[in-house]
Amino acid sequence: MHMDDAFLDVRNHGFARVAVVVPPSRLGDPRENARLHLESLRVAYERGAQYAVCPELGLTGYSVGDLFFQEVLLHGALAALAELASATADWDLLFSVGLPLAVDGSLYNCAVTVYRGRPVAVAPKSYPPNYREFYELRWFQPAANAVVQQVSLLGQIVPFGNDILVKPAAIPGFALHTDICEDIWVPIPPGTIAALSGATVLANLSASNITVGKSGYRRQLVASSSAKNVAAQLYGAAGPGESTADLAWDGQGLIADRGDIIAETPRFALGGSSIVADIDLKALATDRLRQGSWGQNAAQFGRPMREVILQEDAGARRETASYRVLRREVERHPYAPRDPQRLDERCAEVFNILSVALAGRIASLPEESRKAVIGISGGRDSTLALLVAAHAFDTLKIPRSRIFGVTMPGLGTSERTHDAACRLVGLLGATLRDIPVTTLSETMFDAIGHDPGKEDRTFENVQAWARKFVEFAVASEEGGIDLGTSDLSELALGWTTYGGDHMSHYGVNAGVPKTLVSLLIDWSSTTVFTQEPAVAETLREVLAIPVSPELRRLSPEGEIVQLSEDTVGPYELHDFFLYYFSRFGFGPRRIARLALHAFDGQYELAEIKRWLGVFITRFFANQFKRDCLPDSPKVGSGGALSPRGDWRMPSDAYLL
């Protein structure tokens, strides 16, 4: 895995670079519009675009009205198309442009897709609108009225219809379908049928005048189309230059990838605008593969489509430095979005999922057993479990005193964490049980003949088992259930003791990755527990303590020396690896390339490679621990590791 051009080139990792181009236009002047289109397309091409979509009827203007019937305008549009095709003949750029075409005695509003100087497909608009400010049936026929399946255009015989997929052989997984404006607004868009029939890239050439609130609805529409169709959806609306006699135009361009808007043009740009982004064809294919209902729906509603395969000379592939940079945002913390509003929403959702799920489990118990026991270490995982339990008990109107926070100082417990644990239990009104496990651990060392001066795996595991023994004993004595605190990241890495901290009557944190645990604690301190300022202050102290299992002896100064990330690596990297490994099934090379982009210089490739190797090795080696996980709610769409739910694999599978 070297830092070479082949590794850096995003095209080698399943990405395709696409653009939405919104040039300024001159109403009724095809020649000038061809020039303006060419300028905008050149910008996209120089930024590495492999496909670009332009607005509806862009070569004439959408709002020319009855001028659509003028012979000069129609001939001018054809000449403009020819000029545009000729000027781009040496470019390995596929693009779609809008113009009116007279076909077999009727006029159609068309999207013409061009490649290497020649038209390769013509898609007529399926649903010309004829309501409110739209009068398209005055000029254009719908696609269904066409009686031909091919047309002669610029000296080529070209497929004609709304059932065409264009597939450039040089871009694996890229299957383009184009439709026009109103087509995406109808209940069953042609793009949806095309997606179920194999299209992966849906492009909508639009005019779409702007009114109050319409831009937001377009975003929803485009994002929804890409989500439900498991596809990339491109959308480009007409901008400056259209008639403002009765309407206004904002030139909104959008690129969405499987439900997320990944790029948007500036609106109301008098000089036109364009956007370029990389769509993830490999993730798209993986999602379709995993969603069995997708295949079922495609089998029922997909239909045969005509395919245009575009062959490319391998030697003609563009080599440009621009492909060394991925043109899309990749969250470095996929479980914890960086946008503050989205993060706040995510934390609220996750905290409520955890607390409501726990409340449901507690409520299902006999009344006398509605008690919870939690081992409280002063660390983050047990703190989150305690906060969730407190909120769940509040929801059920059960006194918090029926939560038993058990602190179990061992041979590596620091005074700092022990004090924080005891204080937090008391401040929350839970019942504190302080039961050291040092003597119990030393008794076991003596029983098995282990030298307690040897701080090895046995030294650590015995303490972890002792703690779990104490928790179960307290739960038995009090007649409640023991709540587990291991998080998703620890379970993925196997950074948990089998039969120890990963075992319980019910797991609270098993669906929460480490990068989100700290954020949830911080969030709850300023929202759920706002009326308990002393609790919030203690939570800030907990967050300042380094992450450690505290199973090794302290330094002579009483400081923690066993830091989890020194052994297993940065949790933020492991959470990133876990998301793309479990959610999409990506291989190490692609995960490493995504991480290199997401962390942008924070980690060198060698370091990413090192910790990725640790992740994969530990993930495969520790499936046996995940095979016997207690019940715990799934939290995120990124997946869970329950053997009864998202993740099922044999514990003796060989490392891939």
Stockholm file with secondary structure:
# STOCKHOLM 1.0

chainA/1-656         MHMDDAFLDVRNHGFARVAVVVPPSRLGDPRENARLHLESLRVAYERGAQYAVCPELGLTGYSVGDLFFQEVLLHGALAALAELASATADWDLLFSVGLPLAVDGSLYNCAVTVYRGRPVAVAPKSYPPNYREFYELRWFQPAANAVVQQVSLLGQIVPFGNDILVKPAAIPGFALHTDICEDIWVPIPPGTIAALSGATVLANLSASNITVGKSGYRRQLVASSSAKNVAAQLYGAAGPGESTADLAWDGQGLIADRGDIIAETPRFALGGSSIVADIDLKALATDRLRQGSWGQNAAQFGRPMREVILQEDAGARRETASYRVLRREVERHPYAPRDPQRLDERCAEVFNILSVALAGRIASLPEESRKAVIGISGGRDSTLALLVAAHAFDTLKIPRSRIFGVTMPGLGTSERTHDAACRLVGLLGATLRDIPVTTLSETMFDAIGHDPGKEDRTFENVQAWARKFVEFAVASEEGGIDLGTSDLSELALGWTTYGGDHMSHYGVNAGVPKTLVSLLIDWSSTTVFTQEPAVAETLREVLAIPVSPELRRLSPEGEIVQLSEDTVGPYELHDFFLYYFSRFGFGPRRIARLALHAFDGQYELAEIKRWLGVFITRFFANQFKRDCLPDSPKVGSGGALSPRGDWRMPSDAYLL
#=GR chainA/1-656 SS CCSSHHHHCGGGGTEEEEEEEECCCCTTCHHHHHHHHHHHHHHHHHTTCSEEECCTTTTTCTTCGGGGGCHHHHHHHHHHHHHHHHHTTTSCCEEEEEEEEEETTEEEEEEEEEETTEEEEEEECSCCCCSTTCCGGGTCCCGGGCCCSEEEETTEEEEBSSCEEEEETTSTTCCEEEEEGGGGTSSSCHHHHHHHTTCCEEEEECCCCCCTTHHHHHHHHHHHHHHHTTSEEEEECCCTTSCCSSCCCCCCEEEEETTEEEEECCSSCTTCEEEEEEEEHHHHHHHHHHCHHHHHHHHHHCCCCEEEEECCCGGGCCCCGGGGSCCSCCCSSTTSCSSHHHHHHHHHHHHHHHHHHHHHHHHTSCGGGCCEEEECCSSHHHHHHHHHHHHHHHHTTCCGGGEEEEECCCTTCCHHHHHHHHHHHHHTTCEEEECCCHHHHHHHHHHHTCCTTCCSHHHHHHHHHHHHHHHHHHHHHHTCEEEECCCHHHHHHTCSCTTTTTCCSEESSTTCCHHHHHHHHHHHHHTTTTTCHHHHHHHHHHHHSCCCCCCSCCCTTSCCCCCHHHHHCCHHHHHHHHHHHHHHCCCHHHHHHHHHHHHTTSSCHHHHHHHHHHHHHHHHHTHHHHTTCCCCCCCCTTCCCCTTTTCCCCTTCCCC
#=GC SS_cons         CCSSHHHHCGGGGTEEEEEEEECCCCTTCHHHHHHHHHHHHHHHHHTTCSEEECCTTTTTCTTCGGGGGCHHHHHHHHHHHHHHHHHTTTSCCEEEEEEEEEETTEEEEEEEEEETTEEEEEEECSCCCCSTTCCGGGTCCCGGGCCCSEEEETTEEEEBSSCEEEEETTSTTCCEEEEEGGGGTSSSCHHHHHHHTTCCEEEEECCCCCCTTHHHHHHHHHHHHHHHTTSEEEEECCCTTSCCSSCCCCCCEEEEETTEEEEECCSSCTTCEEEEEEEEHHHHHHHHHHCHHHHHHHHHHCCCCEEEEECCCGGGCCCCGGGGSCCSCCCSSTTSCSSHHHHHHHHHHHHHHHHHHHHHHHHTSCGGGCCEEEECCSSHHHHHHHHHHHHHHHHTTCCGGGEEEEECCCTTCCHHHHHHHHHHHHHTTCEEEECCCHHHHHHHHHHHTCCTTCCSHHHHHHHHHHHHHHHHHHHHHHTCEEEECCCHHHHHHTCSCTTTTTCCSEESSTTCCHHHHHHHHHHHHHTTTTTCHHHHHHHHHHHHSCCCCCCSCCCTTSCCCCCHHHHHCCHHHHHHHHHHHHHHCCCHHHHHHHHHHHHTTSSCHHHHHHHHHHHHHHHHHTHHHHTTCCCCCCCCTTCCCCTTTTCCCCTTCCCC
//
